[in-house]
Amino acid sequence: MRIRGERATLARTGAQATIGAMKALITGGAGYIGSTIATACLEAGIETVILDDLSTGREDFGEGRNLYIGDIADADLLERIVVDHPDIAVVVHCAARIVVPESVADPLGYYDTNVGKTVILLQNLRKVGIGRVVFSSSAAVYFGDGGEGVDEGAPLAPSSPYATTKAMVESILSDTAQAGGLRAIALRYFNPIGADPRLRTGLQNPTPSHALGKIMQARAAGVPFTITGTDWATRDGSGLRDYIHVWDLALAHVAAVQQFDAIATTSDPYQVFNIGTGDGVTVRELVAAFERVTNEPLPVVEVERRPGDQAGAYAIVDRAASVLGWKAERSVDDGVRDAVAWAEKLRSLG
């Protein structure tokens, strides 16, 4: 148990530590977003350790990155990781189930995995003395009915069990931080698209359920893309989202890790940031971007709104710019281009 006492001492004196010289443990680091974060960390000089059960992640995404295969709630595995890597300074918690319709069909499974196991993870992190957490949250916690911008102070109104799990974990982190159990930064992602620009990693799922995925599937099948709802209060009537390139998203995590102690201080230990571009893109505009990138027209059909659909929202990102010193640099065309290139790479690999 000596390792626990040493780690606890480090956690209590964390402000004296230099994050950039240490390691980050990334849960879910063999998945789409987690693996991209790992690459960005490595390029910034932050060593990585990956913990992933590979339920959706790819083992090859963890190669050369200290991959441990297992459950985030496994206390023995976490202690072995800490013994192997006593210089882990921060945990980037990406591991979660994320499919909204699946969460509606299996809410108990989502609450168990995303909330229950996160609580156990946090308890075990405290036991081994790791007190810094960067949490992968979601803009799904906001009410997105008006197609308008939202800042971090906007009311929370999660509309699915998945979104509720993210809001619940945020509350758990906030309460625990205020009680002195840890310090945390929650990054509320908007809509990630694209792939690692060098195509080292990307979406594992060849048929993603987001709008760009549906556009790409329609093109591959030679059928029109369906726009659901054209009477929203947006500039062209179609739904609106804030599409952020996954590499920009990864760089936001690097900024959070590098500046953790300056941002999540002992006197103000819980911080929240929107991570988006600061601009909305409508479904029609996303189709136009796809046509520009592929240089081919994409037929569309228009249908009524589906139950549960929302106009959407975009991120107000002033806080990320002023506090994190981060802003998105890549365009929606860049995201589409890299997503298309990654899908072509997957097809070529069979």
Residue, then its C-alpha position, 0 to 999 in steps of 0.5 A: m500500500r506504499i504506492r497509495g500513500e505516495r500518490a495521495t501526497l502528490a494529489r495534495t500537493g498537485a499545484q507543485a507538479t508540472i503536468g506536461a512532464m508527466k503522464a495522462l491516463i486516458t479512459g476510452g483511449a482506444g476509441y475515436i475521440g480518445s485515440t485522437i486525444a492520445t495522439a495530440c497529447l503525445e505530439a505535445g510531449i505528454e506521455t499516455v496510458i490507455l485504459d479501454d475495454l475495447s467494447t467499441g475501441r480498436e486495439d490497434f489505436g492503443e499500440g505504442r501507447n501503454l494500452y491496458i485492456g479492462d474495465i474502468a471500475d476494476a480497482d485491481l487493474l487501476e492499482r496495477i496501472v499506477v504501480d507501472h506508471p507512478d507518474i500519472a498526473v491526470v485522468v482524461h475520462c472519455a470512456a462512455r456509451i454514447v448512442v442516444p437511441e440505444s440509451v433510450a432503449d437501455p437506460l439502466g445500462y447507460y446509467d450503470t456504465n456512464v454514471g455507476k462505473t464513473v463513481i467507482l472510478l473516481q473512488n478508486l482514483r482517490k484511493v491511489g492519489i490521483g486528483r485531477v480529472v478532465f471529463s468528456s462531457s457533451a453539449a447534449v446537456y443543453f436545451g437545443d430547441g432554438g438554433e441559438g448559441v449557448d454559453e456555459g451558464a445556459p440552462l441544462a435540459p438533457s433530452s435523453p438518458y445518454a445526455t442525462t448521464k453526462a449531466m449527472v457525472e458533471s454534478i458528481l464531479s462538481d460536488t466532489a470537487q467542492a468537498g475537496g475530493l478532486r479537481a476537475i475540468a468538464l469539456r462540453y463537446f459539440n459535434p465532432i467530425g473528421a479524423d486525425p488529419r494524418l489518418r492514424t485514427g478515426l471513427q471505428n463505426p462505418t455507419p455512424s448515426h450523425a448527419l455527416g455519417k448519414i450523408m456519407q452512407a447515402r452517397a455510398a448507397g446511391v440514394p438521396f440523403t433525407i433532411t428531417g425537418t425544414d421549418w426550424a427557426t434557422r436561416d434556411g429552415s433545416g436543423l443546425r449543429d456546431y461541427i468541430h473537427v476532432w483534432d481541434l477537440a483533441l487540442a482542447h484537451v491538451a490545453a486543459v491538461q497543460q494548464f490544469d493547475a492554473i485553471a482548476t485551483t484548490s479555491d475554484p476546483y471545478q471548471v466547465f468549458n464549451i468546446g465548439t467552433g462558435d458557429g452553427v452549420t445547418v443540415r443544408e450547409l453540411v450537404a453543400a460542404f460535402e458537395r464541395v469536398t467531393n465535387e459531386p452533387l448529393p440528391v436530397v429529399e425533405v421530410e417532416r420532423r421526427p419526434g424528439d428532434q430539435a433545431g440544435a444549438y452552437a457553442i459560445v466559446d468565449r470562455a475557452a478562448s480567454v481561459l484555456g487560450w484555445k479556439a477551433e482552427r479547422s473548417v467544416d470542409d476540413g472535417v468533411r474532407d478528413a472524414v471522407a478520407w478516413a472512410e476510404k482508408l477503412r474501405s481499402l483495408g477491408 
